[in-house]
Amino acid sequence: MATAVPAERDAVARAFPEPGEEVRLPGAVLFRTTAGAAVLDLLAAGVGPARAAAATGAALTAAALTGTPYDLVVSAGIGGGFAPGAPLGSLVVADAITVADLGAETADGFLPVTELGFGTVTHRPPESLVRAVAEATGARTGTVLTVSTVTGTAARAATLRVRHPRALAEGMEGFGVAEAADAQGVPVLEVRAISNPVGPRDRAAWRIGDALAALTAAFGKFAPALESWKSV
């Protein structure tokens, strides 16, 4: 389970009553806790898709080499929400994890890398898992975009909405985490609690504390949803 920064990791850890322990790996430090019979490794993978992919890949490889591969990777954190679909404090579960800026600018506009003839731009979490988690938490479902530069203008937000009409949220790590998970055949999920609107940067309007609290509350309801999904 990967988050971007320690604050997000700690918000997830607070959802579980069992005390955690640190597990040090090459290039990564895990915070290991439990939820019932499930063992959860919480990883503050770092900011941005490249760092997130590298740290997630290190954790996945270490687990595979010890004979205890992961059943699921969850990219969890706070993010920007596209109005009006994802208001501040709400929760979004990705049914599509899409990188928004991997491609080429041309005279006719932006081309995603897939239209250049290679790569991928979207990973899709298991539908049954998305449905189970959304029902358990009351989350909205839709596309979560991964960007390397956070959107800071109304024009950029509008452009992203035109390209990705189902987009509900924007983050900086989900696609990197998904790439690492996909490389090792592990299913992936992305969950975002909305801390700010996508568009002009107005720090006075940010609600980071509320979003972290929503993330904690959501993970408190995750365990039954994950168990029911695994048993299907």
N, C-alpha and C positions, 0 to 999 in steps of 0.2 A: 504494500500500500504506500503510495508516494504522495507527499505534499511538497509545496514549494519551500516554505520557510518554517523555522521552529514554532512560531506562533500558531500556524495552521496545524502542525503536528500535535502540539499540546492541546488544541481545541478538540481534536479527534480523540486523543488519549483520555481526556476527561470524561468521555462518554462511557468508559469501561471501569468497573470497580477494582479490578485486580491491579496490584502494583506492577510496574514495568521494570525492565532491566535493559541496560545498554548492551548492544552487541556490535563490536567493532569489526568491520570488514575492510579490505583494500578499497579505498576511495569512498567509503560510505560508513555511516554509523546508524544502526537501527535501534529503535525503541520497541522492545517486545512486550506485548501485553496479551491478555486473553479475554474472550467473550464466550462463556460457556465452555464447550469443548474445542472451540476454534482458537488457534494461535494467530495473532495479528502482529505483523512487523510494520512499524510506522517509520517512514523514511522521509526526512526533510531533504529532498533531492536537490534543491537549489533553484534559482530563478532562470527561466528561459528553456526552450525546448532541447537545446544541445546538452546542457548540464543535467536536465531531468532525464534524458535518454541515457546518458553515461552512468549516472548513479543507479537508475533503475536496472540497467543492464548488469551492473556489477552485483547488485543484490540477487537478481534472478540467476546469474551464473553461479554465485556462491551457493545458493540453495540447491541448484541442480547437482553441483559437484558433491554435496554432502548427502545426496539421495533423498532430499526432502523438498522437491520442487513445489512452487506455489500453485494453488488452484485458481487464483484470481489476483489481478492487480487493479487497485482503485487509485486513480488520480483525484485527489481531493484538495479543495482550497476555496479561497474567496475569488471573486472576479467581477467584471463589469457586466451589467445587464442591459439588454436592448429594450427600451420602452416601446409600447406599454406591456409587452409580454412577460418581462421579468423585473418586477419592482424591487426596490431595496428591501433586504431582509428575506427575500424569497429563496427557494432552493430549486436548482435546475439539475436534472440528470440527463446526460447526453445520450441521445439515440444515434448521433453521428458526431465523431470527433474529427474536425476538419481543420487543416492548416490553411490559413487565409492568404498568406503572402509568399508561398513557395511556388515560383514560376518565373515569368519574364514579362517585362513591360514592352509593349510593341506600339507601333503607330496607331493601331486599332484598339489599344487598351491592354489590360492585363490578361495573360494566358497562364492558367495553372500548369504545373509541371506535367500533368497527365496529357495535356493537349500538345506538349512538346514531344510526346512519344515514350515517356519513361516515368518511373516513380509512382507514388500514390499520394492522394491528398486527403483521404477519408478512411477512418477505421470505424467499424460499427460494432458496438457492444452487443452481447446476446440479447435478443428482444425480450425473452422471458425474464431475464435479470433486470433489465431496465423497467419493465412493467412491475415486477415485485417490489423493487426499491421505491419507485414512484408511488405505488399504492401505500406502502408502509410509512412514507414520510410526507405525503401530500405534495411532492415535488412536481414541477412542470417538466415536460420532456421536449427536447428539440435539439438542434445543432448547437454545439459549443465550439467556438472558433479558437484556434491557437494562433497567436501573433507574436512576433519578436519585438515589435514596438507597440506599446499600449496606445490605443486610439485616443486622440486628444482634441479633435475638432468635429464639429457637426458634419462637415463635408465628408470626412473620412468615415464617420459612422453611417452616413447615408449611402456611401459607395459600398460598404460591406453589406448593408441590408439589401441592396439591389443584387449583388452577387450571391448572397446567401439568405434568401427570404425566410428560411426557417430558423435562422440564428436567434438564440435567446441570450447567449452569454459569450463573453470573451475572456480568455486566460492566456497564460504564457507557457504552460507546461504540458497540457494534455496530449498533444500529438506526439511529443517526444517520448512520453511514457508509453503511449500506444505503440509506437514504432519498436521500442525495446521489448514490449510484451509480445507483439506479433512475431518478432524474430525468433522467439523461443516457444511459440505456439501456446501462449497463456492468454486467456480471455481478459479483457480490460473494461473498466467502467470509469467514467468521469463524473464527478459531482462538484458543483459550484454553488456556494452561497453568495448572494449578490450584495456587494458592499458599496457599489457606486454605479451611476449610469454610464453607459458607453457614450462618449462624446467629449465636449469641452471639459477640461480638468478643473473642477470646482471642489477643492479639498474640504470646504465647509459643508458640502453636501454628502461627503463620504460617511458611511456607517459601518466602519470596520468591526467595531465591538459587537454590533448587532449581527453582522454576518458570521463572525466567529461563534457567537452563541447559537445561531441557527445551525451551524455545522456540527457543533457538539450535540444538539438535540437530535439532529438527523441520525448521527451515528449511534445514538442510544437506541434507535429503532431498527438498525441495520441487521443485527444478528439473526432475528427470526426470518427476515426476508432472504438473507443469504443461505440459511439452512434449508428453507423451503425450495429455493432455486436449485441447490445442490442435490436435493432428493428427487427432483423431477427426472 
